């Protein structure tokens, strides 16, 4: 009897489905700020979030 090599299409689809469910749960965990967000403010927020972690030599 030959051994099976690789993954079947069903197994790959199951992994994709589980990844999609996990991603949707992560997205639902964070509140949506789309209505209250100011479009030009995200670079300032990103910069202020990264700078405290920047290493000072």
C-alpha distance matrix in Angstrom:
0.0 3.8 6.6 9.5 12.5 16.0 17.6 17.7 21.1 21.7 21.4 23.7 26.2 26.3 27.2 29.8 31.3 31.6 33.3 35.6 36.6 37.3 39.3 41.4 42.1 43.3 45.5 47.0 47.9 50.4 53.6 54.3 57.3 57.3 60.6 62.4 61.1 63.4 61.6 63.1 62.7 59.0 59.6 62.3 60.2 57.3 59.7 61.3 58.0 56.8 60.1 60.4 57.1 58.1 58.8 62.5 63.2
3.8 0.0 3.8 6.5 9.1 12.7 14.7 15.1 18.5 19.7 19.2 21.1 23.8 24.2 24.8 27.2 29.0 29.5 30.8 33.2 34.4 35.0 36.8 39.0 39.9 41.0 43.0 44.8 45.7 48.0 51.2 51.7 54.7 54.6 58.0 59.8 58.2 60.4 58.5 60.0 59.6 55.9 56.4 59.2 57.1 54.2 56.5 58.3 55.0 53.7 57.0 57.5 54.2 55.0 55.8 59.4 60.0
6.6 3.8 0.0 3.8 6.3 9.9 11.9 13.0 16.7 17.6 16.6 18.5 21.4 21.6 21.8 24.5 26.3 26.5 27.7 30.3 31.5 31.8 33.7 36.1 36.8 37.7 39.9 41.7 42.4 44.7 48.0 48.7 51.7 51.7 55.1 56.8 55.2 57.5 55.7 57.0 56.6 52.9 53.3 56.0 53.9 50.9 53.3 54.9 51.6 50.3 53.6 54.0 50.6 51.6 52.3 55.9 56.7
9.5 6.5 3.8 0.0 3.8 6.7 8.3 9.2 12.9 14.0 13.0 14.8 17.7 18.1 18.4 20.9 22.8 23.1 24.3 26.8 28.1 28.6 30.4 32.6 33.6 34.5 36.6 38.4 39.3 41.5 44.7 45.3 48.2 48.1 51.6 53.3 51.8 54.1 52.2 53.7 53.3 49.6 50.2 52.9 50.8 47.9 50.4 52.1 48.8 47.6 51.0 51.5 48.2 49.2 50.2 53.9 54.7
12.5 9.1 6.3 3.8 0.0 3.8 6.8 9.0 12.4 14.2 12.7 13.6 16.9 17.6 17.3 19.5 21.9 22.3 22.9 25.5 27.2 27.4 28.8 31.4 32.5 33.1 35.0 37.1 38.0 40.0 43.2 43.7 46.4 46.3 49.8 51.4 49.7 51.8 49.8 51.1 50.8 47.0 47.4 50.2 48.2 45.2 47.5 49.4 46.2 44.9 48.1 48.8 45.5 46.3 47.2 50.8 51.6
16.0 12.7 9.9 6.7 3.8 0.0 3.8 6.9 9.8 11.8 10.0 10.2 13.8 14.7 13.9 16.0 18.6 19.0 19.4 22.0 23.9 24.0 25.3 27.8 29.1 29.6 31.4 33.6 34.6 36.4 39.6 40.0 42.7 42.5 46.1 47.7 46.0 48.0 46.0 47.4 47.0 43.3 43.7 46.6 44.6 41.6 44.0 45.9 42.7 41.5 44.8 45.5 42.3 43.2 44.3 47.9 48.9
17.6 14.7 11.9 8.3 6.8 3.8 0.0 3.8 6.6 8.2 6.2 6.8 10.2 11.0 10.7 12.8 15.2 15.8 16.5 18.8 20.6 21.1 22.5 24.8 26.1 26.9 28.7 30.7 31.8 33.8 36.9 37.3 40.1 39.9 43.4 45.1 43.6 45.8 44.0 45.5 45.2 41.6 42.3 45.1 43.0 40.2 42.8 44.6 41.4 40.4 43.9 44.6 41.6 42.7 44.0 47.7 49.0
17.7 15.1 13.0 9.2 9.0 6.9 3.8 0.0 3.8 5.4 5.3 6.5 8.8 10.0 11.0 12.7 14.4 15.7 16.9 18.7 20.3 21.5 22.9 24.7 26.2 27.5 29.0 30.7 32.2 34.3 37.2 37.4 40.4 40.0 43.3 45.3 44.0 46.3 44.4 46.3 46.1 42.6 43.5 46.4 44.3 41.7 44.5 46.3 43.2 42.4 46.0 46.8 43.9 45.1 46.7 50.4 51.8
21.1 18.5 16.7 12.9 12.4 9.8 6.6 3.8 0.0 3.8 5.5 5.1 6.1 8.6 10.0 10.6 12.2 14.3 15.4 16.5 18.4 20.0 21.0 22.5 24.5 25.8 26.9 28.6 30.5 32.4 35.1 35.0 38.0 37.3 40.5 42.8 41.5 43.8 41.8 43.8 43.9 40.4 41.5 44.5 42.5 40.0 43.0 44.8 41.8 41.3 44.9 45.8 43.2 44.4 46.2 49.9 51.5
21.7 19.7 17.6 14.0 14.2 11.8 8.2 5.4 3.8 0.0 3.8 5.5 5.1 6.1 8.7 9.9 10.4 12.3 14.2 15.3 16.5 18.3 19.9 21.1 22.6 24.4 25.7 27.0 28.8 31.1 33.7 33.9 37.1 36.7 39.8 42.0 41.0 43.6 41.9 44.1 43.9 40.6 41.9 44.8 42.5 40.2 43.3 44.9 41.7 41.5 45.2 45.9 43.3 44.8 46.7 50.4 52.2
21.4 19.2 16.6 13.0 12.7 10.0 6.2 5.3 5.5 3.8 0.0 3.8 5.5 5.1 6.3 8.7 9.9 10.7 12.4 14.3 15.4 16.6 18.4 20.1 21.3 22.7 24.5 25.9 27.3 29.7 32.6 33.0 36.2 36.1 39.3 41.3 40.1 42.7 41.1 43.1 42.7 39.2 40.4 43.1 40.7 38.3 41.3 42.8 39.5 39.1 42.8 43.3 40.6 42.1 43.8 47.6 49.3
23.7 21.1 18.5 14.8 13.6 10.2 6.8 6.5 5.1 5.5 3.8 0.0 3.8 5.4 5.2 6.3 8.6 10.0 10.6 12.4 14.4 15.4 16.5 18.5 20.2 21.2 22.6 24.5 26.0 28.0 30.8 31.0 34.0 33.6 37.0 38.9 37.6 39.9 38.2 40.0 39.8 36.3 37.4 40.2 38.0 35.5 38.5 40.2 37.1 36.5 40.2 41.0 38.3 39.6 41.5 45.2 46.9
26.2 23.8 21.4 17.7 16.9 13.8 10.2 8.8 6.1 5.1 5.5 3.8 0.0 3.8 5.4 5.0 6.1 8.6 9.8 10.5 12.3 14.2 15.2 16.5 18.4 20.0 21.0 22.6 24.5 26.5 29.1 29.1 32.2 31.7 34.8 37.0 36.0 38.5 36.8 39.0 38.8 35.5 36.9 39.8 37.5 35.3 38.5 40.1 37.0 36.9 40.6 41.4 39.0 40.5 42.6 46.3 48.2
26.3 24.2 21.6 18.1 17.6 14.7 11.0 10.0 8.6 6.1 5.1 5.4 3.8 0.0 3.8 5.4 5.0 6.2 8.6 9.8 10.6 12.3 14.2 15.4 16.6 18.5 20.0 21.2 22.8 25.2 28.0 28.4 31.7 31.6 34.8 36.8 35.9 38.6 37.3 39.5 39.1 35.7 37.3 39.8 37.3 35.2 38.4 39.7 36.5 36.5 40.2 40.7 38.3 40.1 42.1 45.8 47.9
27.2 24.8 21.8 18.4 17.3 13.9 10.7 11.0 10.0 8.7 6.3 5.2 5.4 3.8 0.0 3.8 5.4 5.2 6.1 8.6 9.9 10.5 12.2 14.3 15.4 16.5 18.3 20.1 21.3 23.5 26.5 27.0 30.2 30.2 33.6 35.3 34.1 36.8 35.4 37.3 36.7 33.2 34.6 37.1 34.6 32.3 35.4 36.7 33.4 33.2 36.9 37.4 34.8 36.5 38.5 42.2 44.2
29.8 27.2 24.5 20.9 19.5 16.0 12.8 12.7 10.6 9.9 8.7 6.3 5.0 5.4 3.8 0.0 3.8 5.5 5.1 6.2 8.7 9.9 10.4 12.3 14.3 15.3 16.4 18.4 20.1 21.9 24.6 24.7 27.7 27.5 30.8 32.7 31.5 34.0 32.4 34.5 34.2 30.7 32.2 34.9 32.6 30.4 33.6 35.1 32.0 31.9 35.7 36.4 34.1 35.7 37.9 41.6 43.7
31.3 29.0 26.3 22.8 21.9 18.6 15.2 14.4 12.2 10.4 9.9 8.6 6.1 5.0 5.4 3.8 0.0 3.8 5.4 5.1 6.2 8.6 9.9 10.6 12.5 14.4 15.4 16.6 18.6 20.8 23.3 23.6 26.9 26.7 29.8 31.9 31.1 33.8 32.6 35.0 34.5 31.3 33.1 35.7 33.1 31.3 34.7 35.9 32.8 33.2 36.9 37.5 35.4 37.3 39.7 43.3 45.6
31.6 29.5 26.5 23.1 22.3 19.0 15.8 15.7 14.3 12.3 10.7 10.0 8.6 6.2 5.2 5.5 3.8 0.0 3.8 5.4 5.1 6.1 8.5 9.9 10.6 12.4 14.3 15.4 16.7 19.2 22.1 22.9 26.3 26.6 29.8 31.5 30.7 33.6 32.7 34.9 34.1 30.7 32.5 34.8 32.0 30.2 33.5 34.4 31.1 31.5 35.2 35.5 33.2 35.4 37.6 41.3 43.6
33.3 30.8 27.7 24.3 22.9 19.4 16.5 16.9 15.4 14.2 12.4 10.6 9.8 8.6 6.1 5.1 5.4 3.8 0.0 3.8 5.5 5.1 6.1 8.6 9.9 10.6 12.3 14.3 15.5 17.4 20.5 21.0 24.1 24.4 27.8 29.3 28.2 30.9 29.7 31.7 30.9 27.5 29.1 31.5 28.8 26.8 30.1 31.2 27.9 28.1 31.9 32.3 30.1 32.0 34.3 38.0 40.3
35.6 33.2 30.3 26.8 25.5 22.0 18.8 18.7 16.5 15.3 14.3 12.4 10.5 9.8 8.6 6.2 5.1 5.4 3.8 0.0 3.8 5.4 5.1 6.2 8.6 9.9 10.5 12.3 14.3 16.1 18.6 18.8 22.0 21.9 25.1 27.0 26.1 28.9 27.7 30.0 29.5 26.3 28.2 30.7 28.1 26.4 29.9 31.0 28.0 28.6 32.4 33.0 31.1 33.1 35.7 39.2 41.7
36.6 34.4 31.5 28.1 27.2 23.9 20.6 20.3 18.4 16.5 15.4 14.4 12.3 10.6 9.9 8.7 6.2 5.1 5.5 3.8 0.0 3.8 5.4 5.2 6.3 8.7 9.9 10.6 12.5 15.0 17.5 18.2 21.7 22.1 25.1 26.9 26.4 29.5 28.8 31.3 30.4 27.4 29.6 31.7 28.8 27.5 31.0 31.7 28.6 29.5 33.2 33.5 31.7 34.1 36.6 40.2 42.9
37.3 35.0 31.8 28.6 27.4 24.0 21.1 21.5 20.0 18.3 16.6 15.4 14.2 12.3 10.5 9.9 8.6 6.1 5.1 5.4 3.8 0.0 3.8 5.5 5.1 6.3 8.7 10.0 10.8 13.3 16.4 17.6 20.9 21.7 24.9 26.2 25.5 28.5 28.0 30.1 28.9 25.7 27.7 29.6 26.6 25.1 28.5 29.1 25.7 26.5 30.2 30.3 28.4 30.8 33.3 36.9 39.5
39.3 36.8 33.7 30.4 28.8 25.3 22.5 22.9 21.0 19.9 18.4 16.5 15.2 14.2 12.2 10.4 9.9 8.5 6.1 5.1 5.4 3.8 0.0 3.8 5.4 5.1 6.2 8.7 10.0 11.5 14.4 15.0 18.1 18.6 22.0 23.4 22.3 25.2 24.4 26.6 25.6 22.3 24.4 26.5 23.7 22.1 25.6 26.5 23.3 24.1 27.9 28.3 26.6 28.8 31.5 35.0 37.7
41.4 39.0 36.1 32.6 31.4 27.8 24.8 24.7 22.5 21.1 20.1 18.5 16.5 15.4 14.3 12.3 10.6 9.9 8.6 6.2 5.2 5.5 3.8 0.0 3.8 5.4 5.0 6.2 8.6 10.4 12.7 13.1 16.6 17.0 20.0 21.7 21.3 24.4 23.9 26.5 25.6 22.7 25.2 27.2 24.3 23.3 27.0 27.6 24.7 26.0 29.7 30.0 28.7 31.1 34.0 37.4 40.3
42.1 39.9 36.8 33.6 32.5 29.1 26.1 26.2 24.5 22.6 21.3 20.2 18.4 16.6 15.4 14.3 12.5 10.6 9.9 8.6 6.3 5.1 5.4 3.8 0.0 3.8 5.4 5.1 6.3 9.2 11.9 13.4 16.9 18.1 20.9 22.2 22.0 25.4 25.3 27.8 26.4 23.6 26.2 27.7 24.5 23.6 27.2 27.4 24.2 25.7 29.4 29.2 27.9 30.7 33.4 36.8 39.8
43.3 41.0 37.7 34.5 33.1 29.6 26.9 27.5 25.8 24.4 22.7 21.2 20.0 18.5 16.5 15.3 14.4 12.4 10.6 9.9 8.7 6.3 5.1 5.4 3.8 0.0 3.8 5.5 5.1 7.1 10.4 12.1 15.2 16.6 19.8 20.6 19.9 23.1 23.0 25.1 23.5 20.5 22.9 24.4 21.1 20.1 23.6 23.8 20.6 22.0 25.6 25.5 24.2 26.9 29.7 33.0 36.0
45.5 43.0 39.9 36.6 35.0 31.4 28.7 29.0 26.9 25.7 24.5 22.6 21.0 20.0 18.3 16.4 15.4 14.3 12.3 10.5 9.9 8.7 6.2 5.0 5.4 3.8 0.0 3.8 5.4 5.8 8.3 8.9 12.1 13.2 16.3 17.5 16.9 20.1 19.9 22.3 21.1 18.3 21.0 22.7 19.6 18.9 22.6 23.0 20.2 21.8 25.4 25.7 24.8 27.3 30.4 33.6 36.7
47.0 44.8 41.7 38.4 37.1 33.6 30.7 30.7 28.6 27.0 25.9 24.5 22.6 21.2 20.1 18.4 16.6 15.4 14.3 12.3 10.6 10.0 8.7 6.2 5.1 5.5 3.8 0.0 3.8 5.5 7.1 8.5 12.2 13.6 16.1 17.3 17.5 21.1 21.5 24.1 22.8 20.4 23.4 24.7 21.5 21.3 25.0 24.9 22.2 24.3 27.8 27.7 27.1 29.9 32.9 36.1 39.3
47.9 45.7 42.4 39.3 38.0 34.6 31.8 32.2 30.5 28.8 27.3 26.0 24.5 22.8 21.3 20.1 18.6 16.7 15.5 14.3 12.5 10.8 10.0 8.6 6.3 5.1 5.4 3.8 0.0 3.8 6.6 9.4 12.5 14.8 17.3 17.7 17.8 21.4 22.1 24.4 22.4 20.0 22.9 23.7 20.2 20.1 23.6 23.1 20.2 22.3 25.7 25.2 24.6 27.6 30.5 33.6 36.9
50.4 48.0 44.7 41.5 40.0 36.4 33.8 34.3 32.4 31.1 29.7 28.0 26.5 25.2 23.5 21.9 20.8 19.2 17.4 16.1 15.0 13.3 11.5 10.4 9.2 7.1 5.8 5.5 3.8 0.0 3.8 6.5 9.1 11.7 14.3 14.3 14.2 17.6 18.5 20.7 18.6 16.3 19.4 20.1 16.6 16.8 20.4 19.8 17.2 19.6 22.9 22.7 22.4 25.3 28.5 31.4 34.8
53.6 51.2 48.0 44.7 43.2 39.6 36.9 37.2 35.1 33.7 32.6 30.8 29.1 28.0 26.5 24.6 23.3 22.1 20.5 18.6 17.5 16.4 14.4 12.7 11.9 10.4 8.3 7.1 6.6 3.8 0.0 3.8 6.3 9.2 11.2 11.2 11.8 15.5 16.9 19.4 17.5 15.9 19.3 19.8 16.5 17.5 21.0 20.3 18.2 21.1 24.0 24.0 24.2 27.1 30.4 33.0 36.6
54.3 51.7 48.7 45.3 43.7 40.0 37.3 37.4 35.0 33.9 33.0 31.0 29.1 28.4 27.0 24.7 23.6 22.9 21.0 18.8 18.2 17.6 15.0 13.1 13.4 12.1 8.9 8.5 9.4 6.5 3.8 0.0 3.8 5.7 7.9 8.8 9.3 13.0 14.0 17.0 15.7 14.3 17.9 18.8 16.0 17.0 20.6 20.4 18.7 21.5 24.5 25.0 25.4 27.8 31.3 33.9 37.4
57.3 54.7 51.7 48.2 46.4 42.7 40.1 40.4 38.0 37.1 36.2 34.0 32.2 31.7 30.2 27.7 26.9 26.3 24.1 22.0 21.7 20.9 18.1 16.6 16.9 15.2 12.1 12.2 12.5 9.1 6.3 3.8 0.0 3.8 5.6 5.4 5.7 9.4 11.0 13.8 12.4 11.6 15.4 16.0 13.5 15.2 18.5 18.1 17.1 20.1 22.8 23.4 24.3 26.6 30.2 32.4 36.0
57.3 54.6 51.7 48.1 46.3 42.5 39.9 40.0 37.3 36.7 36.1 33.6 31.7 31.6 30.2 27.5 26.7 26.6 24.4 21.9 22.1 21.7 18.6 17.0 18.1 16.6 13.2 13.6 14.8 11.7 9.2 5.7 3.8 0.0 3.8 5.6 5.4 8.5 9.2 12.6 12.3 11.7 15.4 16.6 14.7 16.2 19.5 19.8 19.1 21.7 24.4 25.6 26.4 28.2 31.9 34.2 37.6
60.6 58.0 55.1 51.6 49.8 46.1 43.4 43.3 40.5 39.8 39.3 37.0 34.8 34.8 33.6 30.8 29.8 29.8 27.8 25.1 25.1 24.9 22.0 20.0 20.9 19.8 16.3 16.1 17.3 14.3 11.2 7.9 5.6 3.8 0.0 3.8 5.7 8.4 10.0 13.5 13.4 13.8 17.5 18.2 16.6 18.7 21.7 21.7 21.4 24.3 26.6 27.7 28.9 30.8 34.5 36.5 40.0
62.4 59.8 56.8 53.3 51.4 47.7 45.1 45.3 42.8 42.0 41.3 38.9 37.0 36.8 35.3 32.7 31.9 31.5 29.3 27.0 26.9 26.2 23.4 21.7 22.2 20.6 17.5 17.3 17.7 14.3 11.2 8.8 5.4 5.6 3.8 0.0 3.8 6.6 9.4 12.2 11.2 12.2 15.9 15.8 14.2 16.8 19.6 19.0 19.1 22.2 24.2 25.1 26.7 28.6 32.3 34.0 37.6
61.1 58.2 55.2 51.8 49.7 46.0 43.6 44.0 41.5 41.0 40.1 37.6 36.0 35.9 34.1 31.5 31.1 30.7 28.2 26.1 26.4 25.5 22.3 21.3 22.0 19.9 16.9 17.5 17.8 14.2 11.8 9.3 5.7 5.4 5.7 3.8 0.0 3.8 6.1 8.8 7.8 8.5 12.2 12.5 11.1 13.5 16.3 16.2 16.3 19.2 21.3 22.6 24.0 25.6 29.4 31.1 34.6
63.4 60.4 57.5 54.1 51.8 48.0 45.8 46.3 43.8 43.6 42.7 39.9 38.5 38.6 36.8 34.0 33.8 33.6 30.9 28.9 29.5 28.5 25.2 24.4 25.4 23.1 20.1 21.1 21.4 17.6 15.5 13.0 9.4 8.5 8.4 6.6 3.8 0.0 3.8 5.7 5.6 7.7 10.8 11.0 10.8 13.4 15.5 15.7 16.7 19.3 20.8 22.6 24.3 25.5 29.2 30.6 34.0
61.6 58.5 55.7 52.2 49.8 46.0 44.0 44.4 41.8 41.9 41.1 38.2 36.8 37.3 35.4 32.4 32.6 32.7 29.7 27.7 28.8 28.0 24.4 23.9 25.3 23.0 19.9 21.5 22.1 18.5 16.9 14.0 11.0 9.2 10.0 9.4 6.1 3.8 0.0 3.8 5.7 6.9 9.4 10.8 11.2 12.8 15.0 16.1 17.0 19.0 20.8 23.0 24.4 25.1 28.9 30.4 33.6
63.1 60.0 57.0 53.7 51.1 47.4 45.5 46.3 43.8 44.1 43.1 40.0 39.0 39.5 37.3 34.5 35.0 34.9 31.7 30.0 31.3 30.1 26.6 26.5 27.8 25.1 22.3 24.1 24.4 20.7 19.4 17.0 13.8 12.6 13.5 12.2 8.8 5.7 3.8 0.0 3.8 5.9 7.1 8.2 9.7 11.4 12.7 14.0 15.6 17.3 18.5 21.1 22.7 23.0 26.6 27.8 30.9
62.7 59.6 56.6 53.3 50.8 47.0 45.2 46.1 43.9 43.9 42.7 39.8 38.8 39.1 36.7 34.2 34.5 34.1 30.9 29.5 30.4 28.9 25.6 25.6 26.4 23.5 21.1 22.8 22.4 18.6 17.5 15.7 12.4 12.3 13.4 11.2 7.8 5.6 5.7 3.8 0.0 3.8 5.7 5.4 6.3 8.8 10.2 10.8 12.4 14.5 15.7 17.9 19.7 20.4 24.1 25.3 28.6
59.0 55.9 52.9 49.6 47.0 43.3 41.6 42.6 40.4 40.6 39.2 36.3 35.5 35.7 33.2 30.7 31.3 30.7 27.5 26.3 27.4 25.7 22.3 22.7 23.6 20.5 18.3 20.4 20.0 16.3 15.9 14.3 11.6 11.7 13.8 12.2 8.5 7.7 6.9 5.9 3.8 0.0 3.8 5.4 4.9 6.0 8.5 9.8 10.3 12.2 14.1 16.4 17.6 18.4 22.1 23.8 27.1
59.6 56.4 53.3 50.2 47.4 43.7 42.3 43.5 41.5 41.9 40.4 37.4 36.9 37.3 34.6 32.2 33.1 32.5 29.1 28.2 29.6 27.7 24.4 25.2 26.2 22.9 21.0 23.4 22.9 19.4 19.3 17.9 15.4 15.4 17.5 15.9 12.2 10.8 9.4 7.1 5.7 3.8 0.0 3.8 5.4 5.0 6.0 8.5 9.8 10.5 12.0 14.9 16.0 16.1 19.7 21.2 24.3
62.3 59.2 56.0 52.9 50.2 46.6 45.1 46.4 44.5 44.8 43.1 40.2 39.8 39.8 37.1 34.9 35.7 34.8 31.5 30.7 31.7 29.6 26.5 27.2 27.7 24.4 22.7 24.7 23.7 20.1 19.8 18.8 16.0 16.6 18.2 15.8 12.5 11.0 10.8 8.2 5.4 5.4 3.8 0.0 3.8 5.5 5.1 6.1 8.5 10.0 10.6 13.1 15.0 15.3 18.9 19.9 23.2
60.2 57.1 53.9 50.8 48.2 44.6 43.0 44.3 42.5 42.5 40.7 38.0 37.5 37.3 34.6 32.6 33.1 32.0 28.8 28.1 28.8 26.6 23.7 24.3 24.5 21.1 19.6 21.5 20.2 16.6 16.5 16.0 13.5 14.7 16.6 14.2 11.1 10.8 11.2 9.7 6.3 4.9 5.4 3.8 0.0 3.8 5.5 5.2 6.1 8.7 10.2 11.9 13.6 14.8 18.5 20.0 23.5
57.3 54.2 50.9 47.9 45.2 41.6 40.2 41.7 40.0 40.2 38.3 35.5 35.3 35.2 32.3 30.4 31.3 30.2 26.8 26.4 27.5 25.1 22.1 23.3 23.6 20.1 18.9 21.3 20.1 16.8 17.5 17.0 15.2 16.2 18.7 16.8 13.5 13.4 12.8 11.4 8.8 6.0 5.0 5.5 3.8 0.0 3.8 5.5 5.1 6.2 8.6 10.9 11.7 12.5 16.3 18.2 21.6
59.7 56.5 53.3 50.4 47.5 44.0 42.8 44.5 43.0 43.3 41.3 38.5 38.5 38.4 35.4 33.6 34.7 33.5 30.1 29.9 31.0 28.5 25.6 27.0 27.2 23.6 22.6 25.0 23.6 20.4 21.0 20.6 18.5 19.5 21.7 19.6 16.3 15.5 15.0 12.7 10.2 8.5 6.0 5.1 5.5 3.8 0.0 3.8 5.4 5.2 6.0 9.1 10.4 10.3 14.0 15.4 18.7
61.3 58.3 54.9 52.1 49.4 45.9 44.6 46.3 44.8 44.9 42.8 40.2 40.1 39.7 36.7 35.1 35.9 34.4 31.2 31.0 31.7 29.1 26.5 27.6 27.4 23.8 23.0 24.9 23.1 19.8 20.3 20.4 18.1 19.8 21.7 19.0 16.2 15.7 16.1 14.0 10.8 9.8 8.5 6.1 5.2 5.5 3.8 0.0 3.8 5.6 5.5 7.1 9.5 10.4 13.9 15.1 18.7
58.0 55.0 51.6 48.8 46.2 42.7 41.4 43.2 41.8 41.7 39.5 37.1 37.0 36.5 33.4 32.0 32.8 31.1 27.9 28.0 28.6 25.7 23.3 24.7 24.2 20.6 20.2 22.2 20.2 17.2 18.2 18.7 17.1 19.1 21.4 19.1 16.3 16.7 17.0 15.6 12.4 10.3 9.8 8.5 6.1 5.1 5.4 3.8 0.0 3.8 5.9 6.6 7.7 9.7 13.3 15.3 18.9
56.8 53.7 50.3 47.6 44.9 41.5 40.4 42.4 41.3 41.5 39.1 36.5 36.9 36.5 33.2 31.9 33.2 31.5 28.1 28.6 29.5 26.5 24.1 26.0 25.7 22.0 21.8 24.3 22.3 19.6 21.1 21.5 20.1 21.7 24.3 22.2 19.2 19.3 19.0 17.3 14.5 12.2 10.5 10.0 8.7 6.2 5.2 5.6 3.8 0.0 3.8 5.7 5.6 6.5 10.3 12.6 16.0
60.1 57.0 53.6 51.0 48.1 44.8 43.9 46.0 44.9 45.2 42.8 40.2 40.6 40.2 36.9 35.7 36.9 35.2 31.9 32.4 33.2 30.2 27.9 29.7 29.4 25.6 25.4 27.8 25.7 22.9 24.0 24.5 22.8 24.4 26.6 24.2 21.3 20.8 20.8 18.5 15.7 14.1 12.0 10.6 10.2 8.6 6.0 5.5 5.9 3.8 0.0 3.8 5.3 5.0 8.5 9.9 13.4
60.4 57.5 54.0 51.5 48.8 45.5 44.6 46.8 45.8 45.9 43.3 41.0 41.4 40.7 37.4 36.4 37.5 35.5 32.3 33.0 33.5 30.3 28.3 30.0 29.2 25.5 25.7 27.7 25.2 22.7 24.0 25.0 23.4 25.6 27.7 25.1 22.6 22.6 23.0 21.1 17.9 16.4 14.9 13.1 11.9 10.9 9.1 7.1 6.6 5.7 3.8 0.0 3.8 5.6 8.2 9.6 13.4
57.1 54.2 50.6 48.2 45.5 42.3 41.6 43.9 43.2 43.3 40.6 38.3 39.0 38.3 34.8 34.1 35.4 33.2 30.1 31.1 31.7 28.4 26.6 28.7 27.9 24.2 24.8 27.1 24.6 22.4 24.2 25.4 24.3 26.4 28.9 26.7 24.0 24.3 24.4 22.7 19.7 17.6 16.0 15.0 13.6 11.7 10.4 9.5 7.7 5.6 5.3 3.8 0.0 3.8 6.3 9.1 12.5
58.1 55.0 51.6 49.2 46.3 43.2 42.7 45.1 44.4 44.8 42.1 39.6 40.5 40.1 36.5 35.7 37.3 35.4 32.0 33.1 34.1 30.8 28.8 31.1 30.7 26.9 27.3 29.9 27.6 25.3 27.1 27.8 26.6 28.2 30.8 28.6 25.6 25.5 25.1 23.0 20.4 18.4 16.1 15.3 14.8 12.5 10.3 10.4 9.7 6.5 5.0 5.6 3.8 0.0 3.8 6.4 9.6
58.8 55.8 52.3 50.2 47.2 44.3 44.0 46.7 46.2 46.7 43.8 41.5 42.6 42.1 38.5 37.9 39.7 37.6 34.3 35.7 36.6 33.3 31.5 34.0 33.4 29.7 30.4 32.9 30.5 28.5 30.4 31.3 30.2 31.9 34.5 32.3 29.4 29.2 28.9 26.6 24.1 22.1 19.7 18.9 18.5 16.3 14.0 13.9 13.3 10.3 8.5 8.2 6.3 3.8 0.0 3.8 6.4
62.5 59.4 55.9 53.9 50.8 47.9 47.7 50.4 49.9 50.4 47.6 45.2 46.3 45.8 42.2 41.6 43.3 41.3 38.0 39.2 40.2 36.9 35.0 37.4 36.8 33.0 33.6 36.1 33.6 31.4 33.0 33.9 32.4 34.2 36.5 34.0 31.1 30.6 30.4 27.8 25.3 23.8 21.2 19.9 20.0 18.2 15.4 15.1 15.3 12.6 9.9 9.6 9.1 6.4 3.8 0.0 3.8
63.2 60.0 56.7 54.7 51.6 48.9 49.0 51.8 51.5 52.2 49.3 46.9 48.2 47.9 44.2 43.7 45.6 43.6 40.3 41.7 42.9 39.5 37.7 40.3 39.8 36.0 36.7 39.3 36.9 34.8 36.6 37.4 36.0 37.6 40.0 37.6 34.6 34.0 33.6 30.9 28.6 27.1 24.3 23.2 23.5 21.6 18.7 18.7 18.9 16.0 13.4 13.4 12.5 9.6 6.4 3.8 0.0
